[in-house]
């Protein structure tokens, strides 16, 4: 016969196993916190913002066309920033001025260029496990591109509108999200273990099992006795035994006296 569990029975199981579920949930949060704060290396980012103004061709007075052209040229600037012309110069300056040793491939992975939609402005973003290094790499890259772009590309001016600052908060990992994930996983595991332990428990829990599963008649029931009631009943039972013991002792003494006489 297949076993079915109603919603009410499920609620009673979860209520009975509430302590187990809470403990496993707390354990999940603890493990997530340990991994987040002690095992995962935090990553910081810093960004420098720039705008490039191109030289206008003679007789060109359409401002909208100039803006659209500048927006399209940002893709060219992206390629230049991550190209060898800029990356080599950034590598040398970081090593000579700041004693930061990076290879070209490492710098290309560290540096990203992000463009705002339909805007002439773009940002050079640098990421690093060390906040100060992230800000330094972003600012050095922006200054190097400013210098190279004016000499290599036909632009009138490259302006750094804002420099990268030393970040105080890591972008990775997300501490709150990781703790929430740990709590959810712990809660799911706790509920799963509670239900599994209940399903694997083959002890008789109520009289329905005897009547429905075994098909045996129920002759009687024994009510559950609390510890307090058990102790009280034990005290009542012990008194007659003590009185009987005293009566036996008195009879023994009396018989001994008769023998002596």
Secondary structure, 3 states (H helix, E strand, C coil): CCCCCCHHHHHHHHHHCHHHHHHHHHHHHHHHHHHHHHHCCCEEEEEEEEEEEECCCCCCCCHHHHHHHHHHHHHHHHHHHCCHHHHHHHHHHHHHHCCCCCCHHHHHHHEEEEECCCCCEEEEEEEECCHHHHHHHHHHHHHHHHHHHHHHCCEEEEEEEECCCCCCCCCECCHHHHHHHHHHHHHHHHHHHHHHHHHHCCCCCCHHHHHHHHCCCCCCCCCCCCHHHHHHHHHHHHHHHHHHHHHHHHHHHHHHHHHHC
